[in-house]
Amino acid sequence: MIQVLRDSNTSKFQVSEFILMGFPGIHEWQHWLSLPLALLYLLALSANILILVIIKQDTVLNQPMYHFLGILAVGDMGLATTIMPKIFAILWFNAKAISLPECFAQMYVIHCFVGMESGIFFFMAVDRYVAICRPLQYPSIITDSFVVKAIVFMVLRNSLFTIPVPVLAAQRHYCSLNQIENCLCSNLGVTSLSCDDRWVNSIYQLILAWTLMGSDLGMIILSYVLIFQSVLRLNSAEAASKALSTCTSHLILILFFYTVVIVISITHSKIKTVPLFPVLLNVLHNVIPPALNPMVYALKNKELRQGLHKVLKLCMKRN
């Protein structure tokens, strides 16, 4: 991918690298943000690794629902690791330069992982729909084979559909400006530096958002409408409460994920005079969910809490 991008339009590039300036408006003291960001990043890595260990060690958690949670943990770590090392290099060592191929590669990977998270949330909603609305058919529908097919589908969908994003960005003509008021290589942030028309990039970004994340969100909403309809038909309030409790953690994460995505989209297009907010929100969106997701599931899920106790007891015995 990097080689293709390097060779695709080399003759048109008049700048050899981009400069990631960091957080706009606070360059003088932005290095102080490295401490909370580092803590969030370490929390995201340790919490998601712990989730993977718990799922691996506890046979009770050998279920499709927790397989999807494990995939979400891997995606969370991948997304955070894609951007955080470069941010720390900017804040700690003032290493702001990034080559064009590296920038386009980061852009591609970020889009892949964000699309992957959206797809995982969709399949988790499908899992909850079948478990609540079609409980007798659940073992025959949500199988290990279904999980594998879902993973293959998400990987192919996100890796193929996002290829045009960095390729189209590489086709732009960057003639003079190379300072990006951001900590990462976002598509709109990079292409705004181009000297030629970038309407193709903007149109494809819009199409991609509606095709991938828009369709995922639409299907998630439909799944939960059907779930709530099914729950309301239950005669027992206790059964209804138990059914909804299995969806609570999933709903919290979905609301946070898509709300922030929508806010970022709006602020990028509307806020011009104070760009700090969308940049900070964009960075936090890539590090807070990876740190938040495991804790929300651990707090709201009884089986995960029990698995955590088993892992802790096992560690204490070994020591």
C-alpha positions as CSV (number, residue, x, y, z in Angstrom):
1,M,0.0,0.0,0.0
2,I,2.7,2.5,1.0
3,Q,4.7,1.7,-2.1
4,V,1.7,2.2,-4.3
5,L,1.0,5.5,-2.7
6,R,4.6,6.6,-3.1
7,D,4.7,5.7,-6.8
8,S,1.1,6.8,-7.7
9,N,1.7,10.5,-8.0
10,T,5.3,11.3,-7.0
11,S,5.8,13.7,-9.8
12,K,3.0,15.9,-8.5
13,F,4.2,16.2,-4.9
14,Q,6.0,19.4,-4.3
15,V,6.3,18.9,-0.6
16,S,8.3,15.9,0.8
17,E,6.6,15.7,4.2
18,F,3.8,17.0,6.3
19,I,4.2,18.7,9.7
20,L,1.7,17.7,12.3
21,M,1.5,20.7,14.5
22,G,-0.5,19.1,17.3
23,F,-3.4,20.7,19.1
24,P,-4.2,24.1,17.5
25,G,-4.0,27.2,19.7
26,I,-2.2,25.5,22.6
27,H,1.2,24.6,21.0
28,E,3.1,26.2,23.9
29,W,1.7,23.9,26.6
30,Q,0.3,21.0,24.7
31,H,3.0,18.7,26.0
32,W,1.1,18.7,29.3
33,L,-1.6,16.7,27.6
34,S,0.8,13.8,27.2
35,L,0.3,12.6,30.8
36,P,-3.5,12.1,30.6
37,L,-3.3,10.7,27.1
38,A,-0.5,8.3,28.2
39,L,-2.6,7.1,31.1
40,L,-5.6,6.6,28.8
41,Y,-3.5,4.7,26.3
42,L,-2.0,2.4,29.0
43,L,-5.4,1.8,30.4
44,A,-6.8,1.0,27.0
45,L,-4.0,-1.5,26.3
46,S,-4.1,-3.2,29.8
47,A,-7.9,-3.3,30.0
48,N,-8.3,-4.8,26.5
49,I,-5.5,-7.3,27.1
50,L,-7.2,-8.3,30.3
51,I,-10.5,-8.8,28.5
52,L,-8.8,-11.1,26.0
53,V,-7.1,-13.1,28.8
54,I,-10.4,-13.5,30.6
55,I,-12.2,-14.7,27.5
56,K,-9.4,-17.1,26.7
57,Q,-9.1,-18.5,30.3
58,D,-12.8,-18.9,31.2
59,T,-14.6,-21.6,29.2
60,V,-18.0,-20.1,30.3
61,L,-17.1,-17.2,28.0
62,N,-16.6,-19.4,25.0
63,Q,-19.7,-17.9,23.3
64,P,-20.2,-15.8,20.2
65,M,-21.1,-12.7,22.2
66,Y,-17.8,-12.7,23.9
67,H,-15.9,-13.6,20.7
68,F,-17.3,-10.4,19.3
69,L,-16.2,-8.6,22.4
70,G,-12.7,-10.0,21.9
71,I,-12.6,-8.8,18.3
72,L,-13.7,-5.3,19.6
73,A,-10.8,-5.4,22.1
74,V,-8.3,-6.1,19.3
75,G,-9.8,-3.4,17.1
76,D,-9.7,-0.9,20.0
77,M,-6.0,-1.6,20.6
78,G,-5.2,-1.4,16.9
79,L,-7.0,2.0,16.6
80,A,-5.3,3.5,19.6
81,T,-1.9,2.2,18.6
82,T,-2.3,3.6,15.1
83,I,-2.2,7.2,16.4
84,M,-0.9,7.4,19.9
85,P,2.8,6.7,19.3
86,K,3.0,9.5,16.8
87,I,1.1,11.9,19.2
88,F,3.6,11.1,22.0
89,A,6.5,11.7,19.5
90,I,5.0,15.1,18.8
91,L,4.4,16.0,22.4
92,W,7.6,14.6,23.9
93,F,10.2,14.9,21.2
94,N,8.7,17.6,18.9
95,A,8.9,15.0,16.1
96,K,6.2,16.6,14.0
97,A,7.4,15.6,10.5
98,I,5.7,12.7,8.8
99,S,6.3,11.5,5.3
100,L,3.5,11.6,2.8
101,P,3.3,7.7,2.4
102,E,3.3,7.3,6.2
103,C,0.6,9.9,6.5
104,F,-1.6,8.3,3.9
105,A,-1.0,4.8,5.4
106,Q,-2.1,6.1,8.8
107,M,-5.2,7.6,7.2
108,Y,-6.0,4.2,5.7
109,V,-5.5,2.3,8.9
110,I,-7.6,4.7,11.0
111,H,-10.5,4.4,8.5
112,C,-10.2,0.6,8.6
113,F,-10.3,0.4,12.4
114,V,-13.2,2.9,12.8
115,G,-15.2,1.0,10.2
116,M,-14.3,-2.3,11.9
117,E,-15.6,-1.0,15.2
118,S,-18.9,0.1,13.6
119,G,-19.2,-3.3,12.0
120,I,-18.6,-5.1,15.3
121,F,-21.3,-3.1,17.0
122,F,-23.7,-4.1,14.2
123,F,-23.0,-7.8,14.6
124,M,-23.2,-7.5,18.4
125,A,-26.7,-6.0,17.9
126,V,-27.6,-8.9,15.6
127,D,-26.4,-11.3,18.3
128,R,-28.6,-9.6,20.9
129,Y,-31.6,-9.5,18.5
130,V,-31.4,-13.3,17.9
131,A,-30.8,-14.1,21.6
132,I,-33.9,-12.1,22.7
133,C,-36.3,-12.4,19.7
134,R,-35.3,-15.8,18.5
135,P,-33.9,-17.6,21.6
136,L,-34.7,-21.1,20.4
137,Q,-32.9,-20.5,17.1
138,Y,-29.9,-18.8,18.7
139,P,-27.7,-21.9,18.9
140,S,-28.3,-22.7,15.2
141,I,-27.9,-19.1,13.9
142,I,-25.2,-17.5,16.0
143,T,-22.5,-20.2,15.7
144,D,-18.7,-20.1,15.5
145,S,-19.0,-20.3,11.8
146,F,-21.2,-17.2,11.8
147,V,-18.6,-15.3,13.9
148,V,-15.8,-16.3,11.4
149,K,-17.9,-15.2,8.4
150,A,-18.7,-11.9,10.2
151,I,-15.0,-11.3,10.8
152,V,-14.1,-12.0,7.2
153,F,-16.9,-9.8,6.0
154,M,-15.8,-6.9,8.2
155,V,-12.1,-7.2,7.2
156,L,-12.9,-7.4,3.5
157,R,-15.5,-4.6,3.6
158,N,-13.4,-2.1,5.5
159,S,-10.0,-2.9,3.9
160,L,-11.4,-2.6,0.3
161,F,-13.9,0.2,0.7
162,T,-11.3,2.5,2.4
163,I,-8.6,2.1,-0.2
164,P,-9.8,5.0,-2.3
165,V,-9.5,7.4,0.7
166,P,-5.6,7.5,0.8
167,V,-5.3,6.9,-2.9
168,L,-7.5,9.9,-3.8
169,A,-5.6,11.9,-1.2
170,A,-2.3,10.9,-2.9
171,Q,-3.7,12.2,-6.2
172,R,-4.0,15.8,-4.9
173,H,-1.3,18.4,-5.7
174,Y,0.4,19.6,-2.5
175,C,2.3,22.6,-3.8
176,S,3.4,24.7,-0.8
177,L,1.4,24.3,2.5
178,N,2.4,21.3,4.6
179,Q,1.5,22.2,8.1
180,I,-1.5,20.2,9.4
181,E,-3.2,21.6,12.5
182,N,-3.8,18.2,13.9
183,C,-2.1,15.3,15.7
184,L,-3.0,12.7,13.1
185,C,-3.6,12.5,9.3
186,S,-7.3,12.9,8.9
187,N,-8.6,12.8,5.3
188,L,-10.1,16.3,5.3
189,G,-7.3,17.8,7.3
190,V,-4.7,16.6,4.8
191,T,-6.6,17.3,1.6
192,S,-7.4,20.8,2.7
193,L,-3.7,21.6,2.1
194,S,-4.0,20.7,-1.6
195,C,-3.8,23.3,-4.3
196,D,-6.3,21.7,-6.6
197,D,-10.0,20.8,-6.2
198,R,-10.7,18.2,-3.6
199,W,-14.4,17.7,-4.2
200,V,-13.9,14.1,-5.2
201,N,-12.3,13.4,-1.8
202,S,-15.1,15.1,0.1
203,I,-17.8,13.3,-1.9
204,Y,-16.2,9.8,-1.4
205,Q,-15.7,10.6,2.3
206,L,-19.5,11.3,2.5
207,I,-20.4,8.2,0.5
208,L,-18.1,6.0,2.6
209,A,-19.6,7.4,5.9
210,W,-23.2,6.7,4.7
211,T,-22.4,3.4,3.1
212,L,-20.5,1.8,6.0
213,M,-21.3,3.6,9.3
214,G,-24.7,4.9,8.2
215,S,-25.9,1.4,7.2
216,D,-24.5,-0.1,10.4
217,L,-26.2,2.5,12.5
218,G,-29.5,2.0,10.6
219,M,-29.4,-1.8,11.1
220,I,-28.5,-1.4,14.8
221,I,-31.5,0.9,15.3
222,L,-33.7,-1.5,13.5
223,S,-32.4,-4.4,15.7
224,Y,-33.1,-2.6,18.9
225,V,-36.6,-1.5,17.8
226,L,-37.4,-5.2,17.2
227,I,-35.8,-6.1,20.6
228,F,-37.8,-3.5,22.5
229,Q,-41.0,-4.6,20.7
230,S,-40.2,-8.2,21.7
231,V,-39.4,-7.2,25.3
232,L,-42.6,-5.2,25.7
233,R,-44.6,-8.3,24.8
234,L,-43.2,-10.3,27.7
235,N,-45.7,-10.8,30.5
236,S,-43.1,-10.9,33.3
237,A,-41.4,-7.6,34.3
238,E,-38.5,-9.6,35.7
239,A,-37.9,-11.4,32.4
240,A,-38.1,-8.1,30.5
241,S,-35.6,-6.5,32.9
242,K,-33.2,-9.5,32.5
243,A,-33.5,-9.3,28.7
244,L,-32.7,-5.6,28.6
245,S,-29.8,-5.9,31.1
246,T,-27.9,-8.0,28.5
247,C,-28.1,-5.0,26.1
248,T,-27.3,-2.2,28.4
249,S,-23.5,-2.2,28.0
250,H,-23.8,-2.6,24.3
251,L,-26.2,0.4,24.1
252,I,-23.9,2.6,26.2
253,L,-20.9,2.0,23.9
254,I,-23.0,2.4,20.7
255,L,-24.4,5.8,21.9
256,F,-21.0,7.1,22.8
257,F,-19.3,5.8,19.6
258,Y,-21.8,7.2,17.1
259,T,-22.6,10.4,19.0
260,V,-18.9,11.4,19.0
261,V,-18.6,10.5,15.3
262,I,-21.6,12.7,14.4
263,V,-20.3,15.6,16.6
264,I,-16.8,15.3,14.9
265,S,-18.4,15.4,11.5
266,I,-20.5,18.5,12.4
267,T,-17.6,20.4,14.1
268,H,-15.2,19.7,11.2
269,S,-17.6,21.3,8.8
270,K,-19.0,24.1,10.9
271,I,-16.2,25.2,13.3
272,K,-13.6,27.3,11.6
273,T,-12.4,29.8,14.1
274,V,-11.7,27.5,17.0
275,P,-10.4,24.2,15.5
276,L,-9.1,22.9,18.9
277,F,-12.4,21.3,19.8
278,P,-12.8,19.0,16.8
279,V,-9.1,18.0,16.9
280,L,-9.2,17.2,20.6
281,L,-12.4,15.3,20.2
282,N,-11.0,13.4,17.3
283,V,-8.0,12.3,19.4
284,L,-10.1,11.4,22.4
285,H,-12.5,9.4,20.3
286,N,-9.6,7.2,19.3
287,V,-8.4,6.6,22.8
288,I,-11.3,6.9,25.2
289,P,-13.6,4.2,23.7
290,P,-10.7,1.6,23.8
291,A,-10.3,2.4,27.5
292,L,-14.0,2.7,28.2
293,N,-15.3,-0.4,26.4
294,P,-13.8,-3.1,28.6
295,M,-14.8,-1.3,31.8
296,V,-18.4,-0.8,30.7
297,Y,-18.7,-4.5,29.9
298,A,-16.9,-5.6,33.0
299,L,-19.2,-3.5,35.2
300,K,-22.4,-4.5,33.5
301,N,-21.7,-8.1,32.8
302,K,-21.9,-10.7,35.6
303,E,-20.1,-13.5,33.6
304,L,-17.2,-11.2,32.8
305,R,-16.9,-10.1,36.5
306,Q,-16.8,-13.8,37.5
307,G,-14.2,-14.5,34.8
308,L,-12.1,-11.6,36.2
309,H,-12.3,-13.1,39.7
310,K,-11.2,-16.5,38.4
311,V,-8.2,-14.9,36.6
312,L,-7.2,-12.9,39.7
313,K,-7.4,-16.0,41.9
314,L,-5.3,-18.0,39.4
315,C,-2.7,-15.2,39.4
316,M,-2.6,-15.1,43.2
317,K,-2.1,-18.9,43.4
318,R,0.8,-18.8,40.9
319,N,2.5,-16.1,43.0
